[in-house]
């Protein structure tokens, strides 16, 4: 656990709130009629805050308010009805709050259901995804102006260690085309909660509104799971055997991380973080383990895709307040840190749109790349490992170095293969890098399951004689040690050991201290421009980077299934780097 405070998993909410006065502040809490929601409302009210208690049952809400006033007699509580499983109810609730409230200092999106039998919301969505995520997505976005009115303000979205069970299925989030599984559905909704907070923070941080995700742990004093039998829990224990050994928490300890995220000054200026036990959660990509955060929940690009899906499903669009641009001169946010590697990537370009490239390959075959005006790539003859003869896919193009384009053909996930093309427009030489993920499901063996193939080519339309050398494997980088800054908060060190291996360590970020050695390949495109690729061992991930040595900048794409994703995903990345020493070894050392 990465900590900035002396708090830990045993800390209580009273200890977090010691010395904090919330008089004059207003907080909205969903699911405030019981459990964590009720206790959070009580703790905030005990420090002088006014609480809007969003509840589904008037009777239960009034009973909870009465219980809070027994211990906090002066508590200012406003009980209001909302059914998060009905978009009409959410809209009416949000309209009512906006009409009667000048601003909100924070929102706790807490209400939800857990691992229930299959059911649908009033709008036809799978109940857990609909109530846990879509209802909050609509409610919070409609109330975002109230958060901006009281900035600096915060949003806290509750998730769970169960997010590790399932990522958001962008193609079938409502289980219409696959069998329903209560734990997959719950895991998906909790992943959606985390991704919503990540995207919300990225969109609103410049207005002083920050967002956090909180996984409270296993709380003994809630009724969230009381409908489940031991038989219902059996599949969870099989998928996460250690869940039974996780320490249980009282409500007082469970609420501690919530109020830390919602009001504590130690987190001023931060956001986009996944919190557990009053600290920043560590990345843990093994889905069999029950704690830590899965990489997919920190993926900013994926969060944006889930945001777009959510807008489509609720039938409303919410304008981006601050465009997060990889090329922006503004310091990257904590959400960019959490996403890992995307903040310092160069901006994409449309300079190839409308063009068709015919490339003569060194295999005496030909590849065709036709760039449509809508951003699609129509391709044929790509030199892959197991590709069809032709197809269409999304494409990303970026000028990674002067006149050197990195083209990422985002091939269909089901083929478990992707293609990157490095095109040197000054010489018309091209290097194709195919990455293929094996079907073998054996986890975490000390070998990579990703293969890469390198194929050279040259534009057929070239009018210049091939005076410059074609791309070729190189030893130029061997021995180089460099620092890579993916954002102000995510920094790695790389050491290029030999022609087969490189080592890395995380110096700063959510994976600080993580280190390893993976397979690598190095190619020289031209003077001061190189391609570095690697194939990870413990995570099914391949990477292709173009290095501009003069600008000290790397631009690339990682691809694979980190954290046990069901299908490969592209992660567009980039960094500024600093060489720590020149390459070189004593004369008596023979390099591999």
N, C-alpha and C positions, 0 to 999 in steps of 0.2 A: 504494500500500500504506500503510495506516494503522499507524504503529509506536509502541510505547511503550518500545522497547529499541534498543540499537545493533546487534542481530543483523540479518542479512539473508539472502538466498538462498545466499550463499557460506559462511555460518557452518556450522561442523561441530558434531556432537554433543559432542565433547570441549570445545569452547569454551562451549557452553551449560551443561555440567555442571561447569565449573571452580569449585572451591571448595564443591561440594555433596556432603554426606555423607548417604547413604541407608541407613546401617546400621540394622537393626531394622525396616525397612519391607518390605512384601510387595506385589509387582505380578503381575498375571496378564496374559499376552500370548498372544493367539490367532494362529495362523499363525507360530509361533516356530521352525519347523524350517528356514526359509530367508529370504532377502531382508530386508526392513525389520523383520519380526518378530524374526528371529534377531539382527540387529544391535542392535535396541532392547534385547533381553534382555541382550546382552553389555554394552552401555553401562551399563544400570542395575545389573547385577551388579558391574561394575567400581567402582561407588560404594558397594558393600556391601549392596545390596538382595537379598532372596530373590525368586526368579522362579518362578512356576508357568508352565511352557511347555505351552500347549494345542496339541496337534498331531494330525493325522489319521493319520499313519503312525508307529508305534513306532520302526521302523528309522531313518527320517529324523530323528525327534525326538532319538533317542539320539546320532546322528551330529552333529547341531547342538550338543547339549550338550557333546559331546566337543570340538568345535571351539572353543566358548566357553571351556572350561577350559584350552585350550592357551594362551590369552592372559590369562585371569583364573583362576589356579589355585585360588583360594579361593571361586570362584563357587558359590553355593548354588542349585541348579537342581532343580526337581521336574517331570519330564516326565509329562504326563497325556494320555490319548487322548480326542478328541471329534471327531465328524463333524457339522459344522454343517448338513449336508444331511439330517440325521435328527433330528427333534424328540425322539425317544426317547433318542438318544445324548446330546443336549444336556441333557436332564433328568437322566440318570444322571450325567453329568459334574458338573453343578451341585450335585447332591445329595452327590457325593463330596467336592467342594471345601468345601461348607458344613459337612460332618461333620468335616473334618480341619483347618479353618482358622478362627481366631478373628476374622479381619478382613483386609480388603484396603485398601491405600493407593491403589491405582489399577488400572484395567483398560484395556488397549489392545485394542480390537476391530479387528483388523488382517486376519485371514484372509479370503480371497475368491478368486473366479475372475473372469476377464476375457474378455468378448466370445467366449464359446464357442458351438458349435453347439447347437441346441435340445436340452435335456435336462430331466428332471424330478427333483426330490428324492424321497427315500423316502416323503414325505407328499403327493406329487403337485403340488408347486409348481414354477413355472419356476425352473430351477436358480440363476440369478444372483440373482433376487429372494429365493429361498428360503435359499440359503447365505450370501450376502453380508449380507442384512438380517434375515430372519425368525429365522435361527439365532442371530444376535447379539442380536436383540431379546429372545428367550426367555432366553438365557444371562445377559445382563446384568441383566435384571429379577429373575431368580431369585437372583442374587448381590448385589443391591442392599443387602440387610441387612448384608452384610460390608463394603461401602463405608461405610455409615452408622456401623458400629462403629468405624471408624478415621477418622471425619471430623475435620478437613477432608481430603477425598479427591477423586479426579478420575477421570472416564471420558473416554477419547479414542477417537473413532470415525473410522476412516479413510474418506475419500471420494476423489474424483478430479476433475480438471478435466472429465472425461467426464460428470459430473452435468449439465453444460450441454446434453447431447444429449437428455435426456428427463426430464420430471417423473414422479412416481408417478401412474399411472392407477388411480384409486380404483375404477373400475368393472370393469377387466379387467387387473389386474396380472400375471396369469399367461398372457397372450397366448392365451386360449381362443377369443376371438371376433375376433381380428385377426391378420394375418400376423406371424410371428416375425421380428424383426430383431435380430441379435446386439448391435449398438451401441445401439439403443433400450433393449434389455433391460439392458445394462450401465449405461447412463446412468440408467435408472430405479432400479436397485439402489443406485447411488451417491447419487442424490437422497434415497432412503429412508434411507441411512446418516446424511446430514446432518440430515434432519428428525427422526430418532430422537434424535440428540444434543441438538437444540434442545428437543424436548419433555421429554426426561429431565432436562435442566438445570432447566426450569421446574417440574418436579414435585419435585425433590429439593434445590434450592438452600437452602431453609430448614433443612435438616438438615446443611448443610455439604458436600454432595456436588455438585460442579460438573462440567459436561460441555463438551467442545470437539469440533469437527470439524476434521480436518486433511487438506488436499490436499497431498501431498508433492512433486508435480511429476513429471517424467519421470525415472525412476531407471534407470541403465544396468545395475546389478548385481542384477537380480532375474529370476526366471523366470516372472513373472506373464503376460508376453506372448509367451513363446518358442514357443507353439503356433500363433501367427498368422503367416500368410504375407503377402507384399506385396499380394497380391490381397485378402486379408481387410482390410487397412488402407485400401484404396482408397476405400471409402465414407466413412470417417472424414476422409480428406484432402479430400474433396469438401465435406463439411459444415463442416469447420473447416480451411480452407486454411493457416492460420498455425501449425497444430500441428507441422508439420515444422520450423518455425523456433524452436520453444521450446528454450531451453538445457537440456541434459541435466545431471543431477546424479549425483554419486557416492553410495554408501550413507551415507557419513559426513555429507554435507550433507542427504540425504533424511531421515535420522533426527533431524536437529537440531530441526525443528519439532515432531516427535513428543515428544521428551523435554522440550522447552520447555513444551509443553501439559501434559505429564503431571506434571512435578515442579518447574518453575521458580517461585521466589517472586514474580517480577514479575506473575504471573497470579493471585496469591492474591485471593480474593474476587470473581473474575470467572468468567464462564461463558457458555454459549450463543453462542459466537463461532465463526466460520468462519475458519480460519487457513491461511495460505500463507507460505512463505519467512520464518518467524519473525515474522510480523506479522498484523494483522487484514486480511482480504481486502476489497477494494473491490467494490461491486456493479457488475456489468457485464451489462446485459440483452440484449446482442447475442449470440445463440447461435452465430453464425459465428466468434466469437473464442474462443480456447481457454483463457483464464485469467480470474480473477475469479469472483465468486459470483453465481448467478442469483437473482433476487428470490424465486422460489418456495421456495428453500432456507432463507430467512429468515422465512418466513410462519408465525407461531406457530399461527394457526387451522388452517392446512393441516397443520402438524405434528401437531396433535391429531387431525385426521381420519385421517392415516396411522397414528397410534397406535391408534385405534379399529379400523381395518381389520386391523392386525397382531394385536391381541388376538383378533379374531374368527377369523383364520386359524390362529393357534397354539392356540386353544381355551382360553386363560387370560386372566384379567383381573388387572391390577395397580393397586391403589388409589393414587389421587393423594395424595401426602404433603402437598402445600401447594397449595391451590386458588389459581390465579392469577385474581384478580378485577379487572376494570378499575376497579371502584369502591373497591378496597382502599386503605387509608391507608398501607400499607407501601411503601417505595420500590420502583419497578419494577426488575426484574433485567436482566442483559445480554441474556437471551433476548428480553425485551420490546423492548429496543433493536434487536436484530437483526430482529425481526419488523417493525420500522419504526414503526408508528403506532397500536398497539392498547392500550398500557398505561393511558392516561389516559381511555379511553372510559367513558362512564357505563354503569351496569348496565342490562340489558334488563328489561322489565316484562311481566307477563302481564295487565295491566288490560283489554285488549281481548278476551281469550279468552272464547269463548261469545257474543260480540256480532256482529251484522251491521249494517254501515253502508251506507246508500243515499245516494249522492252525486249531486246534480244538477249536471251539468257546464255550463260556459259555452257549450258546443257544442250545447246542447239535447238531449244524450244523458245516459245515467245509468250510473254505475259502482257495482258492488256489491262489498263487501269483507266476507267472512264468515270470522271467526277461530275455528277449531276448537280444541277443548280439548287436542289433541295437538300444537299449535304450527304446524299447517298453515294456509294461507290459500287459501280458495276464492274466486276472483275472476271478475268478469264485466264487460265493457264498459270495461276500462282504456284510457285515451286514449294508447295507444302509437303508435309509428311503423310497426310491422309485426306487431302482435300478433294472436293468435287472439281469438275473441269471449269465451272463458272458459277457465279452467284452474285448476290447483292447484299450489301451490309452498310451500317453506318461507318463513317470515316472521320478521323481527326488529322489535321495537317498543321504543322507548326514549323516556322523557320528556326531551327535549333542552333544554327550558326549561319554567318553570311552566305547566302546562296545554297545552303544545305537544308533540305526539307526532311522532316521526320513524318512519315505517313503511317498512321496506325489504322489498319483495316480491322474493324471490330467484327470479326466473323461470328456466325451464330454459335451460341453457347453450347448447343447440343453436340457440335462437332469436336468440342474440347481442343480446339486449335485456333491460333490467331496468327496474324502476320504484320510485321513492321517492315517498312521500306525506307531506306535512307537514300535520298536522291541528291547528288552533287550537281547542281545546275551549271556550275562553271566548267565541268568536264563531261556532263551527261552520263556519268557512271552511277550505277545503282547497286545497293546491297539489300537483298531480301533476307529477313530473319524470321523463320517460321518457328513457333513454339507450340508444342503438343503435350497435353497432359494425359498420362496413361490412365486406363480404367481401373487399375489395381487399387483396391480400397484398404489395403493394409496401412495403418496409421503409423507415422513417426519412426520409420526405419532409417538407419543411418545411410541413406542414399536418396538421391533426387528421383522424383517420378516425372520430371519435366524434361523433354528432349528439345533441342534447338538445331535447326539446319540453316546453313548460310549459303546463299547462292548469289553470284555476281551477275550483273547485266549492264547493258548500255542502251540508251534511247536510240531507236531506229531512225528517228527524225533528226539526229545530230548531224550538223553540218561541219563540225570541227573535227579534225583528225585526232585520234586518241593519243595525244602527246603525253598527257598526265597518266600516272600509274593508276591501275584499277585498285579498288579497295583490297586490302590484304591483311592477314593476321600480323600482329606486331608484338614486339617485346618492349616497346618504348615506355610503357607505364609500369613495368615490373619494378618493384621496390618503392614505388611512390606511396607516400602517406598523405592523406588529405582530410580536411574537415568539410562536411557538407551541411549547409544550413538550409533546411527545407522550410523553415519559418523561424521566427525569433525564439520559439520555444521548442523546436524539434531539431536536434543536431546530432549527426552521426559522424564517426570516423571510419574511413576505409583504408585498408592496406592491401596492395596488390602483390600477392606473394610470388606467384609464378604464372605460367601460361594456363594453368588448370584451376587455380584457386585464388580466392580473395577472402579477407576477414573484415569484420565490421564490429563496431560496438556503438550503442546509443549513449551519447554523452549528456543529452538533455532531452526531456520529453516524458511521455507517459510510460515508455519502455526503457527508461534510464537504467543502465547496467546490463541490459540484454546484449549478448554478443554471440558470435558464431563464425563459421567458415563455410563457404558455399562454392560450388563450381562456377567458373567464370571463363569468358572468352573476350579477346581484345582485337579490334580491327582498326587499321588506320585508313581514314577516308582521304585525307590530304594533310598537308602540313598544319598542325595545330588543331585538327579535327579528328576525333576518335569515336568509335562505337565500343561501348563496354556492355556486356550482357552477363547475367548470372542466373543460376538455377538453384533455388533454395532446397535444402535437405529436409528440414523438419516441418516446413510449410510448403504446400503445393503452389509455388509461385515462381514465375519467370519474369525477368526484367530486361528491357532494352533501353539504353541511354546513349544520347549523343553528347560528347564533351566538346565544348568550345574552349580551348585552352587559353586563348587570348582574353576572352571575356570572363574566364573562370566561372563558367555556368554549365550545368548539365540539364538536359531536357529528355524526358523519357516516359515510359509506360510500364507499370507492373501489371501482371495478368496471372490469374489463377484462382484458387479456391481457399484463401486463408480462412482459418476458423471453421473449416468443414462446410463451406458454402455448397449448396447442392449443384450449382453451375458456376463456371468460371466468370470472373468479372474483370473489366479493364479499370485500372486506377492510373489516371494521368498524373504525372509527377514532375518535379523539377527542383533544383537547388543551386545556390551559389556555393562555390568551393574555394578553399584555401590550401595550397600545397604546403606541407610541413617540411619536406625535404626533397632534394632532387633524386631522381632514380639513379641507381648505380650500386654495384657490388665490387668487392676486391677482385683483382685479376685472377686469383686462384679459385674463384667460385664459378662453377659452370652452371648456368641457368637452365631450367627446364624449358 
